[in-house]
Amino acid sequence: MATISLSFEAIDDLIYDARSGDFAALKTDIDALATQHACSPASIVASAIDAEPESEGGSGACLLHFPAANGNHEILSFLLSTLTSGNILDQAQILAVVNHQNHSGNTPLHWAALNTHLPCVKALVEAGADLSVKNAAGHDAVFLAERTAWAAETETEAETEEQQDQQEVEVEVSVGEEAEQDAAPRKLSPGEEVVEWLLGCDKGAGLESGVAEP
């Protein structure tokens, strides 16, 4: 039995736990539901999908979406580990959860990339998240990360220009110091780090040994 029918209240409680980051409550609720339905915790995680229509406030999201969006690597790793425990779900069933699209077509990877949570992005890709999946707007996870990185860079540039307009600062730098500063690499923003890692995965790099490329 891979998936089961969970009540709206049960799914809502699990989503609340995952969204709020209450690890203890989430684990307790999953175990309690598994006992109640005489199934594995893996089946509970796979079945916990917000299937309410969007018009009624439903998101269409699975449990993985929420820790991915919030950058809660601990809970995301726990859910991914639960999905694969006990050999209850086959690979196709696991990937169906990992790549589940909500009402907007966004997968957990879309949300993790959009919010630039690199550890969560890595965990999802290593679990089999498909980088090629596009949401309802036609965008993949790399595009969302790039857009976030671009927005952050634009905001930083705007703040810098505003500060320069407000005051002029004279800085004396020796030729040697200036050359050293010019040579120093610019620190990547979180969005840029996500983009670079995802692009590396797309080229066959960035995955740990033994993990199948998505």
N, C-alpha and C positions, 0 to 999 in steps of 0.2 A: 504494500500500500504506500504509494509515493506521496500523494497529497490527500488531504481530507477536507471536509467542510467545517470550517470554524465559524462561530457566531460573530456577528458584527462587534459585540462587546469584547470578545476575546481578542479579535484582531486590533481593535482600538486600543486595548490595554497594552498589547505588545508594541504597537507603533509608538504609544506614549513613552514606554520604557526606552525604546531605541532612540527616539528623538531627544528625550531629556537626558540621555546618557546614564540612566540608572542601571548599571551592569547587574547588580545583585537582584533587583526586581525582575529584570528581563530573563535572567537565567532561571529564577524561581518560577516565573509564569510559564516559560517554555517547558520546564520539567513537569509542572502541574498539569498542563494541557496534554502532554505526552502520556502521562499516567491516566488521565481522564479518558482519552480516546484510544488507549492501548496501542500506541504507535511510537515511533522514534522521535526524538527532538528534531532530527533532520526533516521529517515530514511536517512538523509544526512550522519550522522556518520557511519551508517551501510553500506552505499553504497560507501563510500570513500576508495576504495581499489586499490592499485597500481597493476593493472592487466597486465601491459606491460610485454612481455616475458623477461626472464632473459638475453637472448642474445641481447636484445635491451636496457638493462640497468634497467629494471624493478626489483623491490624488492619483489613484491607479498605481501607486508606488508599492514596492515590496519592502521588507524590513531593511534590506541592504542600503536603500536610498538614504535613509536618515543619518546613520553614522558616516556615510560617505560625504554627505553634504556638510555635516558639522565637523568633519575632521577627527572623528572619534575612532582612532585606529584600533583601540583595544576591543571595542564592541564589534567593529567590522570584522576583525580577525576571528573573534569568537563565533560570529554567525557563519563565516566562511568555513571555519573548522567544523562547526556543527553540521553543516550541509554535507560534508564529505565523510563524516564519522559513521562507522558501522556498515559501510557499503550498502546503505539502504537505497540511495538514489544513484542511478547510473549517470554517466558523464553528460548525456544529453539533458537529463533533468536538472543537473547542477548548473549547466550553462544556461538553461532556460531561466533560472532564478538570477544568476549573475548578470545576464544581459536583458533582464526584464525591463520593458519600457512602460513608463507611466502614461497618463492621459496626454501629456505633451510630447511623448515619444522619447523622453530622456531616460537613459539607463543610470544606474548608480555611478558608472564611470563618468557620464556627462556631468553629474552634480559634483563629484569629487574634483574633476578638472576645472569646472567653472569657478569653484571656490578655492582652487589652487592648493589642495591638500595632497601633497606628493606621496606621503606614506600610504594613504588610502588608494591613490591612483595605482601605486605599485602593487598593493595587495590585490586589487581587483584584476589588474592585467595578469598577474601571476596565477590568478584563479581561473583565467580564461576569458576575461572581458574582451569583447570584440571592438577594436578601435574603429572599424569601418561603419559601425551602426550610426545612422543619422536620425536626429529627432524630427518632430513635425515641421520644424522650420528649415530642415535640410542641412543641419549642422552636425558635425561629428565632435568628439570630445576635444580633439586638438584645436579645432576652430574656437571652441568656447574658452579654452585656456589662453589662446592667442588674444582673443578679444579682451579678456580680463587683464592680461599683461599690458596690452596696448592702452587700455583705459587708465591703468595705474601709472604708466609712463607719462601719459598726457597730463594727468593730474599733478604729478611731480614736477613736470616742466612748467606748468602753469603757476605752481606755488613758488618755484625758483624765480620765474620772471617777475612775479609780484613782489618778492623780497628785494630783487634787484632794483625795481622801480622805487621802492620805499627808501632805500638807502644805498649809497655807493661806498663800497669798502675797498680800500687800497691794501693790497697784499704784496709784500716784497718777497720774492722767491729767487734764490740763486739759480743760476743756469743748471747746475748739477741737480738740485732738488726738483726743479721743474721737469727735467728729463725723467727723473725717477718716478715722479707723480704720473707723468704721461704714460709711462710703461706699465703702471699698475693696472691689472685687469679690473673691469667694472664688475661689481657684485650683481649677479643675476637676481631679478625679482622672483618671488614664489611662482608667479605665472609663467615666467620664462623658464624656470627650472622644470616645471611640469611639461611645457611644450618640448623642451630639449629631450627629456626622458622619453616622452611618448614617440617623438620622431625617431629616436634611437631604437625603440621597440619595433617601430614600423619597418626599420631596416634590418631587423633580426638581432639587434643588440638590446642591452638593458634587462634582459630576463636572466634569472638565475639558472644555473645548470640543472637540467632535468625537467624544466617546466616547458610545456609545449607552447609554441608561439601561437598567439591568437590568430 
